[in-house]
């Protein structure tokens, strides 16, 4: 990702025509996606203005109405700010909506250090540890039984990573639902849904990884079944951290995971 204030490379044309295989049905969304990627990539650095409306119309071969719709969506995502007399200015990354699918996806794609995925894991770890703590206090017999059954079933799916992953998701979701924290669950589910098919997040999917992952699940289940809130939170914290460090490549510095 281009650092704030850095000028776009001389080899990059900020007015380049997008390389679409065919003209998209939803032009405003396609243009929004293209501009999100260009902004995140640094083709349009923070503090600079996007090309004026007539230039964008010519670049994308669309009407002013379509461009204005795309600009409105970019503004809602926090990537630009329209200033009277100053055009449409790109905002600093600190204002971007990182829970937005397009923004998060573009940032992940451009972040070779994996720092943004480290932050995602830290956020998930914080929320799920707290929900495991609550679940250990309030989960009923049916919920505890469901967790135990999922752990046993996953032990039989170590050679089937796709099936294993589906039950892995169900295990974590059972704990989140048991906690009753709908806001935290919604945030975790939103973040996970946007990275579940990202190679840099999923990493390895071999038997050894699945086996290690399920040992973590079993520790979490045992602490919840024992109604041990602190133990459940610690087990969840360790599981999410260890699972990510195994999947994570050697890119960048994972020290932001340290606590």
C-alpha positions in Angstrom: 0.0 0.0 0.0 1.3 3.4 -0.8 2.2 5.4 2.3 0.1 8.6 3.0 1.5 11.5 1.1 3.5 9.4 -1.3 3.0 10.3 -4.9 1.7 7.7 -7.4 4.3 5.9 -9.4 5.1 7.5 -12.7 4.3 4.2 -14.4 0.7 4.4 -13.2 -1.9 6.4 -15.0 -4.5 7.6 -12.6 -6.9 8.1 -15.5 -6.3 4.6 -17.0 -9.3 2.9 -18.5 -10.3 -0.1 -16.3 -9.5 -3.5 -17.8 -13.0 -4.8 -17.8 -13.6 -8.0 -19.8 -17.0 -6.7 -20.6 -19.0 -3.6 -19.6 -20.5 -4.2 -16.1 -24.3 -4.2 -15.7 -24.0 -2.0 -12.6 -21.7 0.7 -13.7 -21.8 2.8 -10.5 -20.8 -0.2 -8.4 -18.0 -1.2 -10.9 -16.6 2.3 -10.9 -16.8 2.5 -7.1 -14.9 -0.8 -6.8 -12.3 0.4 -9.3 -11.8 3.8 -7.5 -11.6 2.1 -4.1 -8.8 -0.1 -5.4 -7.0 2.9 -6.9 -7.3 4.9 -3.7 -6.1 2.1 -1.5 -3.3 1.3 -3.9 -2.1 4.9 -3.6 -2.8 5.9 -7.2 -4.7 8.8 -5.6 -2.8 9.6 -2.3 -4.6 11.1 0.8 -4.9 14.9 0.4 -5.0 14.9 -3.3 -8.1 15.3 -5.5 -9.7 12.8 -7.7 -9.8 13.7 -11.4 -12.6 16.2 -12.1 -16.0 14.8 -13.1 -15.6 15.3 -16.9 -12.3 13.4 -16.9 -13.9 10.5 -14.9 -16.8 10.5 -17.3 -14.5 10.2 -20.2 -12.2 7.6 -18.5 -15.1 5.3 -17.7 -17.3 6.2 -20.7 -20.3 6.9 -18.4 -22.6 9.8 -17.6 -22.2 12.4 -14.9 -25.1 10.7 -13.0 -23.2 7.5 -12.7 -20.0 9.3 -11.6 -21.9 11.3 -9.0 -23.5 8.1 -7.6 -20.1 6.5 -7.3 -18.7 9.6 -5.6 -21.6 9.5 -3.1 -20.8 5.8 -2.2 -17.1 6.6 -1.9 -17.9 9.4 0.5 -20.2 7.0 2.6 -17.2 4.6 2.8 -15.1 7.4 4.2 -12.6 7.4 1.3 -13.3 10.9 -0.1 -14.6 14.2 1.0 -16.3 16.7 -1.3 -15.1 20.2 -0.7 -16.8 23.2 -2.3 -14.3 24.7 -4.8 -11.7 22.0 -4.0 -13.2 19.0 -5.8 -13.3 15.5 -4.3 -10.4 15.0 -2.0 -9.0 11.6 -0.9 -9.1 11.2 2.9 -6.5 9.6 5.1 -6.8 5.9 5.9 -7.8 6.7 9.5 -11.2 7.8 8.2 -11.9 4.7 5.9 -14.7 2.3 6.9 -12.7 -0.8 7.5 -15.8 -2.9 8.1 -16.9 -2.2 4.5 -16.4 -5.2 2.2 -14.8 -3.3 -0.6 -12.5 -1.3 1.5 -11.3 -4.2 3.7 -10.8 -6.4 0.7 -8.7 -3.8 -1.2 -6.6 -3.1 1.9 -5.9 -6.8 2.5 -5.0 -7.2 -1.2 -2.5 -4.4 -1.0 -1.0 -5.1 2.4 2.1 -7.4 1.8 3.0 -7.2 5.5 -0.3 -8.9 6.6 -0.6 -6.2 9.3 -4.3 -5.6 8.5 -5.0 -9.4 9.0 -3.0 -9.3 12.2 -5.3 -6.5 13.4 -8.4 -8.5 12.3 -7.2 -11.5 14.3 -6.5 -9.3 17.3 -10.1 -7.8 17.1 -11.6 -11.3 16.6 -9.5 -12.6 19.5 -10.7 -9.8 21.9 -14.4 -10.3 21.1 -14.4 -14.1 21.0 -12.4 -14.4 24.3 -15.0 -12.2 26.0 -17.9 -14.2 24.5 -16.2 -17.5 25.6 -16.0 -16.0 29.1 -19.7 -15.3 29.1 -20.7 -18.6 27.5 -18.9 -20.5 30.3 -21.2 -18.7 32.8 -24.5 -18.9 30.9 -24.4 -21.8 28.4 -27.1 -24.4 29.0 -26.8 -28.1 28.8 -27.9 -28.3 25.2 -25.3 -25.7 24.1 -22.5 -27.4 26.0 -23.6 -30.7 24.4 -23.6 -29.2 21.0 -20.0 -27.9 21.4 -18.9 -31.4 22.6 -20.6 -33.0 19.6 -18.9 -30.6 17.2 -15.5 -31.3 18.6 -16.0 -35.1 18.2 -17.2 -34.7 14.6 -14.3 -32.5 13.7 -11.9 -35.2 15.0 -13.3 -37.4 12.2 -12.8 -34.7 9.5 -9.1 -34.0 9.8 -8.6 -35.1 6.2 -11.5 -33.1 4.8 -10.5 -29.4 5.3 -13.7 -28.0 3.7 -16.0 -30.1 5.9 -13.8 -29.4 8.9 -13.9 -25.6 8.3 -17.7 -25.6 8.2 -17.9 -27.3 11.6 -15.1 -25.0 12.9 -17.3 -22.0 12.0 -20.3 -23.7 13.6 -18.3 -24.3 16.8 -17.3 -20.6 17.2 -20.8 -19.4 16.3 -22.4 -21.7 18.9 -20.2 -20.0 21.6 -21.0 -16.5 20.3 -24.8 -17.3 20.2 -24.6 -18.8 23.7 -23.0 -15.5 25.0 -26.0 -13.5 23.8 -23.8 -10.7 22.6 -25.4 -10.0 19.2 -23.2 -7.0 18.4 -19.9 -8.7 19.0 -21.2 -11.8 17.0 -22.2 -9.6 14.1 -18.8 -7.9 14.0 -16.9 -11.2 14.0 -19.2 -12.8 11.4 -18.9 -9.7 9.2 -15.1 -9.8 9.4 -14.8 -13.5 8.9 -17.2 -13.5 5.9 -14.9 -11.0 4.1 -11.7 -13.0 4.5 -12.8 -16.7 4.6 -11.9 -17.1 0.9 -8.7 -15.0 1.1 -5.6 -17.2 0.6 -3.5 -14.9 2.8 -5.9 -15.5 5.7 -6.8 -19.1 5.2 -3.2 -20.3 4.8 -2.5 -24.0 5.3 -5.4 -26.5 5.4 -3.5 -29.8 6.0 -4.3 -32.5 8.5 -1.7 -31.4 11.0 -3.2 -27.9 11.1 -6.8 -29.3 11.5 -5.6 -31.6 14.3 -3.9 -28.8 16.2 -6.9 -26.5 15.7 -9.3 -29.1 17.1 -7.1 -29.6 20.2 -7.7 -25.9 20.8 -11.4 -26.3 20.3 -11.4 -29.2 22.8 -9.7 -27.0 25.5 -12.3 -24.3 24.9 -15.1 -26.8 25.2 -13.8 -28.4 28.4 -13.4 -25.0 30.1 -17.0 -24.0 29.1 -18.3 -27.4 30.2 -16.5 -26.8 33.5 -18.1 -23.4 33.8 -14.7 -21.8 34.0 -15.1 -18.3 32.5 -11.4 -17.2 32.8 -10.2 -20.6 31.6 -12.5 -20.4 28.6 -11.4 -16.9 27.7 -7.7 -17.9 28.0 -8.3 -21.0 25.9 -10.1 -19.0 23.2 -7.3 -16.3 23.2 -4.6 -19.0 22.8 -6.5 -20.9 20.1 -7.2 -18.0 17.8 -3.6 -16.7 18.2 -1.9 -20.1 17.6 -4.2 -21.0 14.7 -3.4 -17.7 12.9 0.4 -18.0 13.6 0.4 -21.5 12.0 -1.5 -20.3 9.0 0.3 -17.0 8.6 3.1 -16.6 6.1 6.5 -15.2 7.1 5.6 -11.8 5.6 6.0 -8.7 7.9 6.3 -8.6 11.6 3.6 -10.4 13.7 4.5 -8.5 16.9 1.3 -6.6 16.9 -0.3 -9.9 18.0 1.7 -9.7 21.3 -0.1 -8.9 24.5 
